[in-house]
Amino acid sequence: MVTKLLAFFHRQVSRPLTRREPYFQWRSFSYTIDLPSECPSSSDHSFIPVHSISSNPSFSLLGFCKNIDYLKKVHALFFVSGIKGDLLCDTKLVSLYGTFGHVGVARLVFDRIPEPDFYSWKVMIRWACYELQDIDEGRKVHCEIIKVGNPDSFVQTGLVDMMLAAFVQNDCSKEALVLLNRMRETMVESNHFTLVSLVTACGKLGALHQRKWVHGYAIKTGIKLNSYLVTAVIDMYAKCGSLRDARSVFDKLSSVDLVSMCAVEQFEHRKVSSFFGDSAWSYRVNCVVNALVDMYAKCGAIREARYIFETVSDKNLIAWNTIISGYSQNGFAYDALEVFHQMRSKSVSPDSVTLVSILSACASLGALQVGSSLHAYSIKAGLLSSSVHVGTTLLNFYAKCGDSKSARVVFDSMGEKNTVTWSAMIGGYGIQGDSSGSLALFSDMIKENLEPNEVIFTTILSACSHTGRLGEGWKCFNSMCNDYNFVPSVKHYACMVDMLARAGRLEEAFDFIEKLPFKPDVRLFGAFLHGCGLHSRFDLGEAAIKKMLNLHPDKACYYVLISNLYASDGRWAQVNQVRELMKQRGLSKDPGCSITETETNKHLGRVFSQ
């Protein structure tokens, strides 16, 4: 491919050059070339002056392509949009594809250029030679360019890069350093590729003087030390025996990635752990792995999180906590308990973070026996008294399991309480339908000069709704809006609708929904229809059904509400009609599931027996 390109290239550059004209600049190089007096005008697409680049949106878009995926998308966008025949963009595409290692695609783009100019040929030839990784072909290109005369800095640097890489790859490090000295004499510009080859050569030879110059030159010229160049510098200092310099470079890194950490691993192989510590490598890799597990878990990709977790051979407590928390937060409570059992079987002792996650899982499963064991462990280990988060999670666990007395014991034993703690205890009374307990504890909280939050008001309104305390509910709602300046959320409005509907004030509840400042959702309609079923007001229920279907015609949950309303009145024909309508529209009810504490204890009964 290079031979054919050279033939075309020679024909292109054999024309006489007599007139000087500025051409164009790219990010890493600039050109000033001699053009003939009969040079075509700027309207010809083979000649693109400097001022046209800033007004070329296609070229600007290519500047944002930092990897091959983005480049392919932008290229596809050009193709779909009919953008073609732009010499500047086509040449940039050739350069970018070559940069990302897709020289074959670069050649395809190049072949579609109607009339490639001097620089299009030069860019294509550069990447064609790079793909071959052949120093002889590089020298041939060098000869051709010498025939043309006056190669610019970009071509010179490219030739030097190829020769340096060839010298280093063939263990000719001395020749590479000789070339380094010639570079210094002729003031040829360097780039990342140049310096990586040079520091590799210095490392192989143990060249102490040159290594200092290369590192200093990189800093002086402002070449940004990316991870690969930094790795090469660290490795160079290590091979030259200058471990303190290597440590200095490593400590100045703003961020440590796996590439630079590979250099640290090489230090450990060379018994330099006194500088970096015996556990430097494993500690940082564990940090990266734990971050990946946490990322996947928070994105809901729990299988991927577990796969990454299993790749760690020596799992520490943070790793166990991360995967347990991921399972618990994504609703996989049983899996969280199973992993917790594995952790205990490895003789890893849980801490406060572990208990918070595993108690949350126990609460969602109703695993009272396992949670009680965790309660005992938290007292024995001193975690309950030292962590407000453990205490809050524990009382919330007891409340959700229906044991409000144990929840109150935990609440009273806590020396430190925050707003979340008070909210959990108030909610615990509300779950049990004890509105008196919720209101009394809310009053105690106000006396402690603590500001209630929106969650606490939701809890109080829910408790008043379930116990029919309409007066206290309205008082609480008005206080929230007027005294504490909270803007009611959907949950607050849903509690008020439920409160009115349960009390039989259905016309008032429907009017309340009609006047809402937003489109009502399933929670509001669900509360209202439940009240219609309780008080046999199916006329109002059907009016709400019409409004629901107008607002949400394609949501299965609303059809389920309608079906439940008809079922509560024994109108099974209408129930079947609703179900048939759901099938016609391709809607289905989300399946439910349940798990018993007996099933949980069957597998986890020996968690604390070790």
PEFEN-V244586 format. One record per pair of residues at least 6 apart in sequence whose C-alpha atoms are under 6 Angstrom apart, sorted by the first residue. I is the first residue (numbers start at 1). GAP is how many residues later the second one is. If there is no record, write none. Layout:
I/GAP
I/GAP
This chain:
17/17
17/18
17/19
18/16
18/17
18/18
19/15
19/16
19/17
19/18
20/14
20/15
22/10
23/9
23/26
24/26
29/125
59/30
65/6
91/29
94/12
97/9
98/8
98/29
161/33
164/12
165/32
167/9
168/33
173/28
196/33
202/9
203/33
203/36
203/37
206/34
227/33
231/29
231/32
234/12
237/9
290/29
293/12
296/9
297/8
297/29
321/33
324/12
325/32
327/9
328/8
328/33
333/28
341/266
356/34
356/37
363/34
366/35
367/230
378/6
384/6
384/7
392/29
395/12
395/15
396/28
398/9
399/8
399/29
423/33
426/12
427/32
429/8
429/9
430/33
433/30
435/28
435/29
458/34
461/12
461/34
462/33
464/9
465/34
480/6
494/30
497/12
498/29
500/9
501/27
501/30
502/29
529/12
532/9
533/32
556/31
563/12
566/9
